[in-house]
Amino acid sequence: MANLITDWNDLLLEAIRQTKPGPPMTARAIAIVHTCLYDAWAAYDPTAKLTRANFVAGVPHTPANVATSLHYAAYRALADQFPKVKGLFDTKMTQLGLDPTQTAINLTSPLGVGNKAAQQVLDFRQNDGANEASGYADTTGYAAVNKPLVPFFATPVEDLPRPDRWQPLTYLTDDSKPATPPYIAPHWGGVKPFALTSGSQFRPGPPIPLLSQAFLDQARHVVDVQAGLTPRQKVMAEYWADGPKSELPPGHWTLFAAYVAERDQLSLDATVKLFFAMTNAVFDASIAVWDAKRFYDYCRPITAIRYLFRGKLIRAWGGAGKGTVELPGETWKTFQVNTFPTPPFAEYVSGHSGFSMAAATVLRLFTSSDAFGYFYLQPKPLAADPTENVVGLTMRWNTFREAALDAGESRLYGGIHFYEGNVVALDMGRRVGEQAFQKAVSYWQGTA
């Protein structure tokens, strides 16, 4: 029965791929689904506490009843969070022989237990500051101080009154239409967390200041690294990129949790707990990371490099099939597909690093070991550079920590983050993960 959790998680990831929410919204939705599953499970457990109002299932604690409650909890949560692809979840329920139209909320039927557990969580999250009811629209009045950068053209210096601040980008999307995505979720640091005392609990000190030697050095570091990318580093950049067509970093780590559940042959109870703890840690990481991003509003490498090296020739990746070339600094580009050159939010700190280390920390604490034993075999040419000979290249991670470090480092290879934005977020993610894990444990041990 343990695969009940991973089966619903697979559908959750497919919903993310099809509807394309932003990274913090993805983290929240995943945590909501697995919190609903946890609460439905906890209603049967004699010790565990629910995250919302406690209640006890009024039906026998049998595997069949528990499974039915979990199915309904997952269905209600997914249909609420991803209404545009509700058909996916309806089909799943029909395959299970369950009626998705049954909305009873009571304690005298397994479906009522699942519906009640989910509804309590969903009601709570409607007023958590995410502004879900209004499409997660910003509630802070954020406005960019710089004009949009167009990656295909040199950046005019007059478009950068504040070269150390975030700059929107204008580029052609997959359907060849120009787009200038706004900053995703500037208000996210104010969302009600799982275990954090506030979004600013682990807010780091400020990033490197403009026009200091260190500011120049960190930009030069990204330029130098990208100019000498190895095939493995290019694969790393794309494997971990988790762009808009994917399950994004928060979803990526649930694939790893599913691997661990299968590797360790976890019971249903243990699988529920693992996903509950890890997804809420990643959700808290989204809040902590976005708090820092919004507070400091720091520039991305593409902005800093084009500003600092304007009027100079630098060695850099020249684009697909071109390798390393000399080009004007004001035309430097990231090692990314042209249809998504840089994510639309500030650099400091790295979401990938924070998400990944928070997840890796929970996986380590839950399994009482850092052993991972996961590998990836590159199955196809790179999207950013199909001419690179990388098919069959293998990456291995012996530990969860190694995987998190690689995820963070990959953003330097892609030209998305500076070194400091990576390492600071890794430390934040560890602290967030430790705190979230302890909170999750307190729920299932009944001490919350």
C-alpha positions as CSV (number, residue, x, y, z in Angstrom):
1,M,0.0,0.0,0.0
2,A,3.0,2.3,0.4
3,N,2.8,3.1,-3.4
4,L,-0.6,4.7,-2.8
5,I,1.4,7.8,-1.8
6,T,3.8,7.7,-4.6
7,D,1.0,7.0,-7.1
8,W,-0.8,10.1,-6.1
9,N,2.5,12.0,-6.1
10,D,3.1,11.0,-9.7
11,L,-0.3,12.5,-10.6
12,L,0.6,15.6,-8.6
13,L,3.8,16.0,-10.6
14,E,2.0,15.6,-13.9
15,A,-0.4,18.3,-12.8
16,I,2.5,20.6,-12.1
17,R,4.1,19.9,-15.5
18,Q,0.8,20.7,-17.3
19,T,-0.2,23.8,-15.4
20,K,3.2,25.3,-14.9
21,P,2.9,27.1,-11.5
22,G,6.0,29.1,-10.2
23,P,8.5,27.4,-7.8
24,P,7.0,28.7,-4.5
25,M,3.5,27.9,-5.6
26,T,4.6,24.4,-6.5
27,A,6.2,23.9,-3.1
28,R,3.0,25.0,-1.4
29,A,0.7,22.8,-3.5
30,I,2.9,19.8,-2.9
31,A,3.0,20.4,0.8
32,I,-0.8,20.9,0.9
33,V,-1.4,17.6,-0.8
34,H,0.9,15.6,1.4
35,T,-0.4,17.4,4.5
36,C,-3.9,16.3,3.6
37,L,-2.7,12.8,3.2
38,Y,-0.9,12.9,6.6
39,D,-4.0,14.3,8.4
40,A,-6.2,11.6,6.9
41,W,-3.7,9.0,8.1
42,A,-3.3,10.6,11.5
43,A,-7.1,10.4,12.1
44,Y,-6.6,6.6,12.4
45,D,-3.4,6.7,14.4
46,P,-3.7,6.4,18.2
47,T,-0.8,8.7,18.9
48,A,-0.4,11.2,16.0
49,K,-1.9,14.6,16.0
50,L,-3.4,16.3,12.9
51,T,-2.0,19.6,11.8
52,R,-5.5,21.1,12.0
53,A,-8.4,20.3,14.4
54,N,-7.9,16.8,15.8
55,F,-10.5,14.2,15.2
56,V,-10.7,10.4,15.3
57,A,-11.9,8.3,12.5
58,G,-15.2,6.7,13.4
59,V,-14.6,3.6,11.3
60,P,-12.4,0.6,12.0
61,H,-8.6,1.0,11.5
62,T,-8.3,-1.4,8.6
63,P,-6.0,-1.1,5.7
64,A,-8.9,-0.8,3.3
65,N,-10.5,2.1,5.3
66,V,-7.2,3.9,5.7
67,A,-6.5,3.6,1.9
68,T,-10.0,4.9,1.0
69,S,-9.5,7.9,3.3
70,L,-6.2,8.7,1.8
71,H,-7.5,8.4,-1.7
72,Y,-10.2,10.9,-1.0
73,A,-7.9,13.3,0.8
74,A,-5.5,13.2,-2.1
75,Y,-8.3,13.7,-4.6
76,R,-9.8,16.7,-2.8
77,A,-6.4,18.4,-2.4
78,L,-5.4,17.9,-6.0
79,A,-8.7,18.9,-7.4
80,D,-8.6,22.1,-5.3
81,Q,-5.0,23.0,-6.2
82,F,-5.1,22.0,-9.9
83,P,-8.7,22.5,-11.1
84,K,-7.6,22.9,-14.7
85,V,-6.5,19.2,-14.8
86,K,-9.2,17.8,-12.6
87,G,-9.9,15.1,-15.2
88,L,-6.6,13.5,-14.3
89,F,-7.7,12.9,-10.8
90,D,-11.3,11.9,-11.8
91,T,-9.8,9.2,-14.0
92,K,-7.6,7.9,-11.1
93,M,-10.6,7.7,-8.8
94,T,-12.7,5.9,-11.3
95,Q,-9.8,3.4,-11.9
96,L,-9.8,2.8,-8.1
97,G,-13.5,2.1,-8.1
98,L,-14.2,5.3,-6.1
99,D,-16.8,8.0,-6.8
100,P,-15.1,11.4,-7.0
101,T,-18.5,13.2,-6.6
102,Q,-18.8,11.9,-3.0
103,T,-18.2,15.0,-0.9
104,A,-19.6,13.9,2.4
105,I,-17.6,15.2,5.4
106,N,-18.2,12.9,8.4
107,L,-16.4,10.5,10.6
108,T,-18.6,7.5,10.0
109,S,-17.2,6.6,6.5
110,P,-13.7,6.3,5.2
111,L,-14.5,8.8,2.4
112,G,-15.9,11.3,4.9
113,V,-12.7,11.0,7.0
114,G,-10.6,11.8,3.9
115,N,-12.7,14.6,2.8
116,K,-12.8,16.2,6.3
117,A,-9.0,15.9,6.7
118,A,-8.5,17.6,3.3
119,Q,-11.1,20.3,3.8
120,Q,-9.6,21.4,7.1
121,V,-6.1,21.9,5.5
122,L,-7.5,23.6,2.4
123,D,-9.7,26.0,4.5
124,F,-6.6,26.9,6.6
125,R,-4.5,27.5,3.5
126,Q,-7.0,29.8,1.9
127,N,-6.0,32.5,4.3
128,D,-2.2,31.9,4.6
129,G,-1.0,35.0,2.7
130,A,-0.3,33.2,-0.6
131,N,-3.3,35.0,-2.2
132,E,-4.3,31.8,-4.0
133,A,-7.8,33.1,-4.6
134,S,-6.4,35.9,-6.7
135,G,-4.0,33.8,-8.7
136,Y,-1.1,34.4,-6.2
137,A,-1.0,38.0,-7.3
138,D,1.5,40.2,-5.5
139,T,0.1,42.0,-2.4
140,T,3.2,44.2,-1.7
141,G,3.2,46.6,-4.6
142,Y,6.6,45.5,-5.9
143,A,7.9,47.2,-9.0
144,A,11.2,46.6,-10.7
145,V,13.7,49.5,-10.7
146,N,15.4,48.5,-14.0
147,K,14.0,48.3,-17.5
148,P,13.7,44.9,-19.1
149,L,16.8,43.3,-20.5
150,V,16.5,41.7,-24.0
151,P,19.0,38.8,-24.1
152,F,19.3,38.8,-27.9
153,F,20.5,42.4,-27.9
154,A,23.3,44.3,-26.1
155,T,22.1,45.8,-22.8
156,P,22.1,49.7,-22.9
157,V,23.6,51.1,-19.7
158,E,20.8,53.6,-19.4
159,D,18.4,50.7,-18.8
160,L,20.3,50.0,-15.6
161,P,19.9,52.8,-13.0
162,R,20.5,50.1,-10.4
163,P,22.8,47.4,-11.8
164,D,22.8,45.6,-8.4
165,R,19.0,45.2,-8.4
166,W,16.7,42.7,-10.2
167,Q,16.0,43.3,-13.9
168,P,13.1,41.8,-15.8
169,L,13.9,40.0,-19.1
170,T,12.0,40.1,-22.4
171,Y,12.4,37.0,-24.6
172,L,10.5,34.8,-27.0
173,T,8.6,31.9,-25.4
174,D,8.1,28.4,-26.9
175,D,5.3,29.7,-29.1
176,S,7.6,32.5,-30.5
177,K,5.7,35.3,-28.7
178,P,7.6,38.0,-26.8
179,A,7.1,37.9,-23.1
180,T,8.3,40.0,-20.1
181,P,7.4,37.8,-17.1
182,P,6.9,39.8,-13.9
183,Y,8.6,39.0,-10.7
184,I,7.1,35.7,-9.4
185,A,5.5,36.1,-5.9
186,P,7.3,39.0,-4.3
187,H,4.9,38.6,-1.3
188,W,5.9,35.0,-0.6
189,G,8.1,35.7,2.4
190,G,4.8,36.7,4.2
191,V,3.1,33.3,3.6
192,K,2.2,31.4,6.8
193,P,4.9,28.7,7.1
194,F,4.9,25.2,8.5
195,A,7.6,25.4,11.1
196,L,9.3,28.7,10.6
197,T,8.5,31.4,13.1
198,S,8.4,33.8,10.2
199,G,9.7,34.1,6.6
200,S,12.6,36.2,7.9
201,Q,13.7,33.8,10.7
202,F,16.8,32.7,8.8
203,R,17.2,35.8,6.6
204,P,20.9,36.1,5.8
205,G,23.1,39.2,5.8
206,P,23.2,41.3,2.7
207,P,24.8,40.2,-0.6
208,I,28.0,41.6,-2.0
209,P,27.6,45.4,-2.6
210,L,27.7,47.0,-6.0
211,L,31.1,48.0,-7.5
212,S,33.2,46.5,-4.7
213,Q,36.1,44.3,-5.8
214,A,34.1,41.3,-4.5
215,F,31.2,42.2,-6.7
216,L,33.5,42.2,-9.8
217,D,35.1,39.0,-8.6
218,Q,31.9,37.1,-8.3
219,A,30.8,38.2,-11.8
220,R,34.2,37.2,-13.2
221,H,33.9,33.8,-11.5
222,V,30.6,33.1,-13.3
223,V,32.1,34.2,-16.6
224,D,35.2,32.0,-16.1
225,V,33.2,29.0,-15.0
226,Q,30.8,29.2,-17.9
227,A,33.6,29.7,-20.5
228,G,35.1,26.4,-19.5
229,L,32.1,24.2,-19.0
230,T,32.7,20.5,-19.3
231,P,30.1,18.1,-20.8
232,R,29.3,16.9,-17.3
233,Q,28.8,20.4,-16.1
234,K,26.5,21.2,-19.0
235,V,24.4,18.1,-18.2
236,M,24.3,19.1,-14.6
237,A,23.0,22.6,-15.6
238,E,20.1,21.1,-17.6
239,Y,19.3,18.1,-15.3
240,W,18.8,20.3,-12.3
241,A,17.4,23.3,-14.2
242,D,13.8,22.1,-13.7
243,G,12.4,24.8,-15.9
244,P,8.7,25.7,-16.7
245,K,7.9,22.4,-18.4
246,S,9.1,20.2,-15.5
247,E,8.0,19.4,-12.0
248,L,10.4,22.2,-10.8
249,P,12.8,21.7,-7.9
250,P,10.2,21.0,-5.2
251,G,8.7,18.3,-7.3
252,H,12.1,16.9,-8.3
253,W,12.9,16.0,-4.7
254,T,9.6,14.1,-4.3
255,L,10.9,11.8,-7.0
256,F,13.9,11.2,-4.8
257,A,11.7,10.6,-1.8
258,A,9.7,8.0,-3.9
259,Y,13.0,6.4,-4.7
260,V,13.9,6.2,-1.0
261,A,10.5,4.8,-0.2
262,E,11.0,2.0,-2.7
263,R,14.7,1.4,-1.9
264,D,14.0,1.0,1.8
265,Q,10.6,-0.8,1.3
266,L,8.9,1.8,3.6
267,S,5.5,1.0,5.0
268,L,2.5,3.1,4.2
269,D,2.8,4.8,7.6
270,A,6.5,5.6,7.0
271,T,5.9,6.9,3.5
272,V,3.2,9.2,4.7
273,K,5.5,10.6,7.3
274,L,8.5,11.0,5.0
275,F,6.5,12.9,2.3
276,F,4.8,15.0,5.0
277,A,8.1,16.1,6.6
278,M,10.1,16.6,3.4
279,T,7.4,18.5,1.4
280,N,6.7,20.9,4.3
281,A,10.5,21.5,4.7
282,V,10.7,22.5,1.0
283,F,7.6,24.7,1.5
284,D,9.2,26.5,4.4
285,A,12.4,26.8,2.3
286,S,10.3,28.6,-0.4
287,I,9.1,31.1,2.1
288,A,12.6,31.7,3.6
289,V,14.3,32.0,0.2
290,W,11.6,34.3,-1.2
291,D,11.8,36.5,1.8
292,A,15.5,37.1,1.1
293,K,15.0,37.5,-2.6
294,R,12.4,40.2,-2.1
295,F,14.2,41.9,0.8
296,Y,17.5,42.3,-1.1
297,D,16.1,42.4,-4.7
298,Y,19.6,41.4,-5.9
299,C,20.7,41.3,-9.6
300,R,21.1,38.1,-11.6
301,P,24.5,37.4,-13.2
302,I,23.2,38.3,-16.7
303,T,22.5,41.8,-15.4
304,A,25.8,42.3,-13.5
305,I,28.0,40.7,-16.2
306,R,26.6,42.8,-19.0
307,Y,27.0,45.9,-16.9
308,L,30.5,45.3,-15.6
309,F,32.0,44.0,-18.8
310,R,30.3,46.3,-21.3
311,G,32.7,47.5,-24.0
312,K,35.1,44.6,-23.3
313,L,35.6,41.3,-25.0
314,I,35.2,38.3,-22.8
315,R,35.5,34.5,-23.4
316,A,32.1,32.9,-23.0
317,W,29.8,30.3,-24.3
318,G,28.7,31.5,-27.8
319,G,25.5,29.5,-28.1
320,A,24.6,26.1,-29.5
321,G,27.3,24.6,-31.6
322,K,29.7,27.5,-31.2
323,G,31.6,26.5,-28.1
324,T,33.7,29.1,-26.3
325,V,34.1,32.4,-28.2
326,E,35.1,36.0,-27.6
327,L,32.1,38.3,-27.5
328,P,31.2,41.7,-26.2
329,G,30.5,41.7,-22.4
330,E,27.2,43.4,-22.9
331,T,25.9,40.4,-25.0
332,W,26.9,37.6,-22.5
333,K,24.2,34.9,-22.2
334,T,23.4,32.1,-19.8
335,F,23.8,28.4,-20.6
336,Q,20.0,28.0,-20.9
337,V,17.5,27.5,-23.6
338,N,16.6,30.8,-25.3
339,T,13.0,30.5,-24.3
340,F,13.8,30.6,-20.6
341,P,17.2,32.4,-20.1
342,T,16.8,33.3,-16.4
343,P,13.9,32.8,-13.9
344,P,11.9,36.0,-13.2
345,F,12.8,36.8,-9.6
346,A,15.9,38.0,-7.8
347,E,19.2,36.1,-7.4
348,Y,20.0,36.2,-3.7
349,V,19.5,33.6,-2.5
350,S,19.2,30.5,-4.7
351,G,15.9,28.6,-4.6
352,H,17.5,25.4,-6.0
353,S,20.0,25.4,-3.2
354,G,17.5,26.2,-0.4
355,F,14.9,23.7,-1.7
356,S,17.5,21.0,-2.2
357,M,19.3,21.2,1.1
358,A,16.1,21.4,3.0
359,A,14.9,18.2,1.3
360,A,18.3,16.5,1.6
361,T,18.3,17.3,5.3
362,V,14.9,15.7,6.0
363,L,15.8,12.6,3.9
364,R,19.0,12.2,6.0
365,L,17.3,12.7,9.3
366,F,14.3,10.4,8.4
367,T,16.5,7.5,7.2
368,S,19.2,8.1,9.9
369,S,21.8,8.0,7.1
370,D,23.1,10.3,4.3
371,A,23.3,7.3,1.9
372,F,21.5,7.9,-1.3
373,G,22.9,5.7,-4.1
374,Y,21.0,7.4,-7.0
375,F,22.3,7.8,-10.5
376,Y,21.1,9.6,-13.7
377,L,21.9,8.6,-17.3
378,Q,21.6,11.4,-19.9
379,P,19.1,10.0,-22.4
380,K,19.2,12.7,-25.1
381,P,21.0,15.7,-26.5
382,L,21.0,18.9,-24.5
383,A,18.3,21.4,-25.2
384,A,20.6,24.4,-24.9
385,D,23.3,22.8,-27.1
386,P,22.3,19.7,-29.0
387,T,25.7,19.4,-30.6
388,E,27.4,18.5,-27.3
389,N,28.2,14.8,-27.1
390,V,26.6,13.9,-23.8
391,V,24.2,11.0,-24.5
392,G,25.0,8.2,-22.1
393,L,26.9,10.4,-19.6
394,T,26.2,9.3,-16.0
395,M,25.9,11.3,-12.8
396,R,25.9,9.6,-9.4
397,W,25.1,10.8,-5.9
398,N,26.3,8.6,-3.1
399,T,24.7,10.9,-0.5
400,F,21.7,13.2,-0.2
401,R,24.1,16.1,0.6
402,E,26.1,15.4,-2.6
403,A,22.9,15.7,-4.6
404,A,21.9,19.0,-2.9
405,L,25.4,20.4,-3.4
406,D,25.3,19.5,-7.1
407,A,21.8,21.1,-7.5
408,G,23.1,24.3,-6.1
409,E,26.4,24.3,-8.0
410,S,24.5,23.6,-11.3
411,R,23.0,27.1,-11.1
412,L,26.5,28.6,-11.4
413,Y,27.1,26.4,-14.5
414,G,23.9,27.7,-16.0
415,G,24.8,31.3,-15.3
416,I,21.8,31.7,-13.1
417,H,23.4,32.3,-9.7
418,F,26.6,33.6,-8.1
419,Y,28.6,31.5,-5.7
420,E,27.4,33.3,-2.6
421,G,23.8,33.1,-3.5
422,N,24.3,29.3,-3.7
423,V,26.3,28.6,-0.5
424,V,24.2,31.0,1.7
425,A,21.0,29.2,0.6
426,L,22.5,25.8,1.3
427,D,23.0,26.8,4.9
428,M,19.5,28.3,5.1
429,G,18.1,25.1,3.6
430,R,19.8,22.9,6.2
431,R,18.5,25.0,9.1
432,V,15.0,25.1,7.6
433,G,15.1,21.3,7.0
434,E,16.2,20.5,10.6
435,Q,13.4,22.7,12.1
436,A,10.7,21.4,9.8
437,F,11.7,17.8,10.5
438,Q,11.4,18.3,14.3
439,K,8.0,19.9,13.8
440,A,6.8,17.0,11.7
441,V,8.1,14.5,14.2
442,S,6.2,16.3,17.0
443,Y,3.0,15.8,15.0
444,W,3.3,12.1,14.5
445,Q,4.6,11.5,18.0
446,G,1.6,13.4,19.4
447,T,3.6,16.1,21.1
448,A,2.9,19.1,18.8
